[in-house]
Amino acid sequence: MTNASSADDTVTAEDFREILAQTRVFVRDIVMKREREIAEQNRMPDEIVDQAKAMGLFGYAIPQQWGGLGLNLAQDVELAMELGYTTLALRSLFGTNNGIAGQVLVGFGTDDQKTRWLERIASGEVVASFALTESGAGSDPAALRTTAARAGEQWVINGEKRFITNAPVADLFVVFARTRPADENGAGISVFLVPADSPGVEVGPKDRKMGQEGAWTAEVYFRDVRVGDEALVGGNEDIGYRAAMTSLARGRVHIAALAVGTAQRALDESVTYAATATQGGTPIGRFQLVQAHLADMQTGVMAGRALVRDTARAWVAGEDRRIAPSVAKLYCTEMAGRVADSAVQVHGGTGYMRDVAVERIYRDVRLLRLYEGTSEIQRLIIGGGLVRNAERTTK
């Protein structure tokens, strides 16, 4: 892919069409043909990883000045809908580089930190992991217990993180740690850049998950890990909580788009099956109850796509970066779950068999309602935000 752009350093519509077309070919002609292999071996083939790097996918959302393609969020979601059409392990390869880990550096890093890390993140030379979640602090980052304490000219980090995407292959951990108790000045959470080979960093065995084979997660332990002030993102102890919330909100729009892409695949598989599979010599797609399933699936996919696009537009315009991302994530991930369930139902017993795409999709999409904020947390953000907005306008 090229990263040619207009004078204001944004990707032109023409260039983006080329990027999108190349991604679609990559997904549908190369990755989809190897989905079974990826699932059975629980790993992404090296040649697919290398091709993703060559295409610029490890840095599609990193600004061009730091070596990325420079897609904005409105373009990001279109790409995500294409990536969602195949195994979600593909997107997971480079999702944190572009998303919740990379965006912390893009939005909050110092120039020196950006210079040191972003070009290598964008090229795929460095795999960055977002180390926030803990056993007692998942959807509520304010509850995290990992600590970073001053020791002369250094910080000493102690704690445990879990479910960390790409941890087994990570080169850099973006680690959130408490530097003081929460007070009137803020949450007391800072974020540090910790190379994976730092003494005291230990990565546990790969998690065994319900789905998303090929996408690796693991626990990460930090035991007296020492880093200097250059590792403190933004050079500011109070940036951590805001960086986490901002990156997660942006990431929720991306996950919503990913859910739409996966739901579209489940729908397409179901329509094809309904048109070709027969019962009593009649294609099952002619049965009205099967058509009802397909109609509900199509309605959900179209509504989700429109919502994602509108939410991304509002984000880019700076109109809503709080409530709308949660609305999109809530609706689209719940919708993808319903569509996947209907897809299995349309396929009947066949849909329950391994090596059938909708069976894998059924397991894969379940995670979308959990990570980067559960559906319950999204409801709290939406409902609480609406009430607070109303309270401000009535004062």
C-alpha positions as CSV (number, residue, x, y, z in Angstrom):
1,M,0.0,0.0,0.0
2,T,1.1,3.6,-0.5
3,N,0.5,6.4,2.0
4,A,0.3,9.2,-0.6
5,S,-1.9,12.0,0.7
6,S,-3.1,15.5,0.3
7,A,-1.2,18.5,1.6
8,D,-2.9,18.3,5.0
9,D,-1.5,14.9,5.6
10,T,-4.8,13.0,5.3
11,V,-5.4,10.0,3.1
12,T,-7.3,11.0,0.0
13,A,-10.5,9.3,-1.0
14,E,-8.8,7.9,-4.1
15,D,-5.9,6.5,-2.1
16,F,-8.2,5.1,0.5
17,R,-10.2,3.2,-2.1
18,E,-7.0,1.5,-3.2
19,I,-6.1,0.6,0.4
20,L,-9.6,-0.8,1.0
21,A,-9.5,-2.8,-2.2
22,Q,-6.1,-4.3,-1.5
23,T,-7.3,-5.2,2.0
24,R,-10.4,-6.9,0.7
25,V,-8.3,-9.0,-1.7
26,F,-5.9,-9.9,1.1
27,V,-8.8,-10.9,3.4
28,R,-10.9,-12.8,0.9
29,D,-8.4,-14.4,-1.4
30,I,-5.6,-15.2,1.0
31,V,-6.7,-15.3,4.7
32,M,-10.1,-16.8,4.3
33,K,-8.7,-19.8,2.5
34,R,-6.5,-20.5,5.5
35,E,-9.0,-20.0,8.3
36,R,-9.2,-23.7,9.2
37,E,-5.4,-24.0,9.3
38,I,-5.2,-20.9,11.6
39,A,-7.8,-22.3,13.9
40,E,-6.3,-25.8,14.1
41,Q,-2.7,-24.6,14.6
42,N,-3.8,-21.6,16.8
43,R,-1.3,-19.4,15.0
44,M,-1.2,-17.0,12.1
45,P,1.1,-18.2,9.3
46,D,4.3,-16.3,9.0
47,E,3.7,-15.4,5.4
48,I,0.4,-13.7,6.3
49,V,2.1,-11.8,9.1
50,D,4.8,-10.7,6.7
51,Q,2.2,-9.6,4.0
52,A,0.3,-7.6,6.6
53,K,3.5,-5.8,7.5
54,A,4.3,-5.1,3.9
55,M,0.8,-3.7,3.3
56,G,1.2,-1.3,6.2
57,L,-1.5,-2.9,8.3
58,F,0.5,-2.7,11.5
59,G,0.4,1.0,11.2
60,Y,-2.7,2.0,9.3
61,A,-4.0,4.3,12.1
62,I,-0.5,5.7,13.0
63,P,0.1,9.2,11.5
64,Q,2.2,9.4,8.4
65,Q,4.8,11.5,10.1
66,W,5.6,8.5,12.2
67,G,5.6,6.0,9.4
68,G,1.9,4.9,9.3
69,L,-0.7,5.1,6.7
70,G,-2.5,7.8,8.6
71,L,-6.1,6.7,8.4
72,N,-8.6,8.7,10.4
73,L,-11.3,6.9,12.4
74,A,-13.9,7.2,9.6
75,Q,-11.5,5.3,7.3
76,D,-10.5,3.0,10.1
77,V,-14.0,1.6,10.5
78,E,-14.3,0.9,6.8
79,L,-11.1,-1.1,7.0
80,A,-12.3,-2.8,10.2
81,M,-15.4,-4.0,8.5
82,E,-13.3,-5.7,5.8
83,L,-11.0,-7.2,8.4
84,G,-14.0,-8.5,10.4
85,Y,-15.0,-10.7,7.4
86,T,-12.4,-13.3,8.3
87,T,-11.0,-14.8,11.5
88,L,-10.7,-12.1,14.1
89,A,-7.1,-13.4,14.8
90,L,-6.0,-11.4,11.7
91,R,-7.1,-8.1,13.1
92,S,-5.7,-9.0,16.5
93,L,-2.2,-9.2,15.0
94,F,-2.0,-5.5,14.6
95,G,-5.0,-4.2,16.4
96,T,-3.2,-3.0,19.5
97,N,-0.4,-1.4,17.4
98,N,-3.0,0.8,15.7
99,G,-5.5,1.0,18.5
100,I,-5.4,1.0,22.3
101,A,-1.6,0.8,22.6
102,G,-0.5,2.8,19.7
103,Q,-3.0,5.6,20.2
104,V,-1.7,6.1,23.8
105,L,1.6,7.1,22.2
106,V,0.0,9.1,19.4
107,G,-2.2,11.1,21.7
108,F,-0.1,11.4,24.8
109,G,3.5,10.5,24.2
110,T,6.4,13.0,24.2
111,D,8.2,13.7,20.9
112,D,11.1,11.6,22.1
113,Q,8.8,8.7,22.9
114,K,7.1,8.9,19.5
115,T,10.4,9.1,17.7
116,R,11.7,6.1,19.6
117,W,8.7,3.8,19.2
118,L,6.1,4.8,16.6
119,E,7.9,4.1,13.4
120,R,8.8,0.7,14.6
121,I,5.3,0.1,15.8
122,A,3.9,1.2,12.4
123,S,6.2,-1.1,10.5
124,G,5.5,-4.1,12.7
125,E,9.0,-4.3,13.9
126,V,7.6,-3.7,17.4
127,V,4.4,-5.4,18.6
128,A,2.9,-3.2,21.3
129,S,0.5,-4.6,24.0
130,F,-1.9,-2.6,26.1
131,A,-1.4,-3.8,29.7
132,L,-4.4,-2.5,31.6
133,T,-6.7,-5.3,32.7
134,E,-6.2,-7.0,36.1
135,S,-8.1,-9.7,38.0
136,G,-9.9,-6.9,40.0
137,A,-9.8,-4.1,37.4
138,G,-11.2,-4.9,34.0
139,S,-14.0,-2.6,32.8
140,D,-13.2,-0.2,35.7
141,P,-9.6,0.9,35.2
142,A,-9.8,3.1,38.4
143,A,-9.6,-0.1,40.5
144,L,-6.2,-1.3,39.2
145,R,-3.7,-2.4,41.8
146,T,-0.4,-2.5,39.8
147,T,1.9,0.1,41.4
148,A,4.8,2.2,40.2
149,A,6.8,3.7,43.1
150,R,9.7,6.2,42.9
151,A,13.1,4.9,43.7
152,G,15.7,7.6,43.1
153,E,15.8,8.4,39.4
154,Q,13.7,5.3,38.5
155,W,10.2,3.9,38.8
156,V,9.7,0.4,40.2
157,I,6.6,-1.4,38.8
158,N,4.9,-4.3,40.6
159,G,1.7,-6.1,39.6
160,E,0.0,-8.6,37.4
161,K,-2.0,-8.1,34.3
162,R,-4.3,-10.6,32.6
163,F,-5.9,-11.3,29.2
164,I,-3.2,-9.1,27.5
165,T,-3.5,-9.4,23.8
166,N,-0.3,-10.3,21.9
167,A,1.6,-10.6,25.2
168,P,3.5,-13.8,24.1
169,V,5.0,-11.9,21.1
170,A,5.0,-8.4,22.5
171,D,8.1,-6.2,22.3
172,L,6.6,-3.3,24.3
173,F,4.1,-3.2,27.0
174,V,2.1,0.0,27.6
175,V,1.6,-0.5,31.3
176,F,-1.0,1.3,33.5
177,A,0.0,1.6,37.1
178,R,-1.0,3.5,40.2
179,T,1.5,6.0,41.4
180,R,-0.7,7.4,44.2
181,P,-4.1,7.0,45.7
182,A,-6.9,8.7,43.8
183,D,-7.5,12.2,45.1
184,E,-9.1,15.5,44.1
185,N,-6.3,16.0,41.5
186,G,-7.1,12.8,39.6
187,A,-7.2,9.0,39.5
188,G,-3.5,8.6,40.4
189,I,-2.9,6.4,37.4
190,S,0.2,6.7,35.2
191,V,1.2,4.9,32.0
192,F,4.7,3.5,31.3
193,L,6.4,2.2,28.2
194,V,8.1,-1.1,29.4
195,P,10.2,-3.1,26.9
196,A,9.2,-6.8,27.1
197,D,12.8,-7.8,27.7
198,S,13.1,-5.6,30.9
199,P,14.3,-7.6,33.9
200,G,11.4,-8.6,36.1
201,V,8.9,-8.9,33.2
202,E,7.4,-12.4,32.9
203,V,4.8,-13.5,30.4
204,G,2.7,-16.5,31.4
205,P,1.5,-19.3,29.0
206,K,-0.9,-18.6,26.3
207,D,-4.5,-18.5,27.5
208,R,-6.9,-21.3,26.3
209,K,-9.9,-19.4,25.0
210,M,-13.4,-20.3,23.8
211,G,-12.7,-18.9,20.4
212,Q,-10.5,-16.5,18.3
213,E,-7.8,-19.2,17.8
214,G,-4.6,-17.6,16.5
215,A,-5.1,-14.5,18.6
216,W,-2.8,-14.9,21.6
217,T,-3.4,-13.5,25.1
218,A,-1.6,-14.2,28.4
219,E,-1.0,-13.0,31.9
220,V,2.0,-10.6,32.4
221,Y,3.8,-10.2,35.7
222,F,5.9,-7.2,36.7
223,R,8.2,-7.9,39.6
224,D,10.4,-4.9,40.6
225,V,10.6,-3.8,37.0
226,R,12.7,-0.6,36.9
227,V,12.3,2.1,34.2
228,G,13.5,5.6,34.0
229,D,11.5,8.9,33.6
230,E,11.7,8.5,29.8
231,A,9.3,5.6,30.1
232,L,6.6,7.8,31.7
233,V,4.2,8.6,28.9
234,G,3.9,12.3,28.4
235,G,6.3,12.9,31.2
236,N,3.2,13.3,33.4
237,E,2.0,11.1,36.2
238,D,-1.6,12.2,35.8
239,I,-2.0,11.2,32.1
240,G,-2.7,7.5,32.6
241,Y,-6.4,7.4,33.3
242,R,-7.3,9.9,30.6
243,A,-5.1,8.1,28.1
244,A,-6.8,4.8,28.9
245,M,-10.3,6.3,28.6
246,T,-9.5,8.1,25.3
247,S,-7.9,5.0,23.7
248,L,-10.7,2.7,24.9
249,A,-13.4,5.1,23.5
250,R,-11.8,5.2,20.1
251,G,-11.2,1.5,20.2
252,R,-14.9,0.9,20.9
253,V,-15.8,2.4,17.6
254,H,-13.3,0.1,15.9
255,I,-14.6,-3.0,17.7
256,A,-18.2,-2.0,16.6
257,A,-17.1,-1.9,13.0
258,L,-15.3,-5.2,13.4
259,A,-18.5,-6.7,14.7
260,V,-20.4,-5.4,11.7
261,G,-17.9,-7.1,9.3
262,T,-18.2,-10.4,11.2
263,A,-22.0,-10.2,11.2
264,Q,-21.9,-9.6,7.4
265,R,-19.8,-12.7,6.9
266,A,-22.3,-14.7,9.0
267,L,-25.2,-13.3,7.0
268,D,-23.5,-14.1,3.7
269,E,-22.7,-17.6,4.7
270,S,-26.3,-18.1,5.8
271,V,-27.8,-16.7,2.6
272,T,-25.6,-19.0,0.5
273,Y,-26.5,-22.0,2.6
274,A,-30.2,-21.2,2.5
275,A,-30.1,-20.9,-1.3
276,T,-28.4,-24.2,-1.8
277,A,-29.3,-26.6,1.1
278,T,-32.5,-28.5,0.6
279,Q,-35.1,-30.0,2.8
280,G,-37.5,-32.4,1.1
281,G,-36.1,-31.3,-2.2
282,T,-36.9,-27.6,-1.6
283,P,-34.1,-25.0,-0.9
284,I,-34.6,-24.0,2.8
285,G,-34.3,-20.3,1.8
286,R,-37.8,-20.6,0.4
287,F,-39.2,-21.4,3.8
288,Q,-40.7,-18.3,5.4
289,L,-39.3,-18.9,8.9
290,V,-35.8,-19.1,7.4
291,Q,-36.4,-15.9,5.5
292,A,-37.4,-14.3,8.7
293,H,-34.1,-15.1,10.2
294,L,-32.3,-13.7,7.2
295,A,-34.4,-10.5,7.3
296,D,-33.6,-9.9,10.9
297,M,-29.9,-10.5,10.3
298,Q,-29.8,-8.1,7.3
299,T,-31.6,-5.4,9.3
300,G,-29.1,-5.7,12.1
301,V,-26.1,-5.6,9.8
302,M,-27.4,-2.5,7.9
303,A,-28.3,-0.7,11.1
304,G,-24.9,-1.5,12.6
305,R,-23.1,-0.3,9.6
306,A,-24.9,3.0,9.5
307,L,-24.4,3.5,13.2
308,V,-20.7,2.8,13.0
309,R,-20.2,5.3,10.1
310,D,-22.2,8.0,11.9
311,T,-20.3,7.5,15.1
312,A,-16.9,7.6,13.4
313,R,-17.9,10.8,11.5
314,A,-18.9,12.4,14.9
315,W,-15.6,11.3,16.4
316,V,-13.5,12.8,13.6
317,A,-15.6,16.1,13.8
318,G,-15.1,16.2,17.6
319,E,-18.8,16.2,18.2
320,D,-19.1,13.1,20.4
321,R,-16.2,11.1,21.8
322,R,-17.9,9.7,24.8
323,I,-21.5,8.5,24.5
324,A,-21.7,7.6,20.8
325,P,-18.7,5.2,20.9
326,S,-20.4,3.3,23.7
327,V,-23.7,3.2,21.8
328,A,-22.0,1.8,18.7
329,K,-20.0,-0.8,20.7
330,L,-23.1,-1.9,22.6
331,Y,-25.4,-2.2,19.7
332,C,-23.0,-3.7,17.1
333,T,-21.5,-6.3,19.4
334,E,-24.8,-7.4,20.7
335,M,-26.2,-7.4,17.2
336,A,-23.2,-9.6,16.0
337,G,-24.1,-12.1,18.7
338,R,-27.7,-12.3,17.6
339,V,-26.7,-12.6,14.0
340,A,-24.2,-15.4,14.7
341,D,-26.8,-17.3,16.7
342,S,-29.3,-17.0,13.9
343,A,-26.6,-18.1,11.4
344,V,-26.1,-21.3,13.3
345,Q,-29.9,-21.8,13.5
346,V,-30.3,-21.3,9.7
347,H,-27.5,-23.9,9.1
348,G,-29.2,-26.3,11.6
349,G,-27.0,-29.2,12.7
350,T,-24.4,-28.3,10.1
351,G,-23.9,-25.0,11.9
352,Y,-22.8,-26.8,15.0
353,M,-20.0,-28.6,13.3
354,R,-16.4,-27.5,13.5
355,D,-14.8,-26.3,10.3
356,V,-18.1,-24.6,9.4
357,A,-17.6,-20.8,9.3
358,V,-20.6,-19.9,11.3
359,E,-19.6,-22.2,14.2
360,R,-16.3,-20.4,14.5
361,I,-18.0,-17.0,14.2
362,Y,-20.5,-18.0,16.9
363,R,-17.6,-18.5,19.3
364,D,-15.4,-15.7,18.1
365,V,-18.0,-12.9,18.5
366,R,-18.8,-13.7,22.1
367,L,-15.6,-11.9,23.2
368,L,-16.7,-8.7,21.4
369,R,-19.3,-8.0,24.2
370,L,-16.6,-8.3,26.9
371,Y,-13.4,-6.6,25.9
372,E,-12.7,-2.9,25.8
373,G,-15.6,-2.5,28.2
374,T,-18.5,-5.0,28.7
375,S,-22.0,-4.3,27.4
376,E,-23.0,-3.5,31.0
377,I,-20.3,-0.8,31.3
378,Q,-21.4,0.7,27.9
379,R,-24.9,1.0,29.3
380,L,-23.6,2.8,32.4
381,I,-21.5,5.2,30.2
382,I,-24.5,5.9,27.9
383,G,-27.1,6.3,30.7
384,G,-24.8,8.2,33.0
385,G,-23.7,10.5,30.2
386,L,-27.2,11.4,29.2
387,V,-28.2,12.2,32.7
388,R,-25.1,14.4,33.3
389,N,-25.7,16.2,30.1
390,A,-29.3,16.9,31.1
391,E,-28.2,18.1,34.5
392,R,-25.8,20.6,33.0
393,T,-28.3,22.0,30.7
394,T,-30.9,22.5,33.4
395,K,-28.7,24.4,35.8
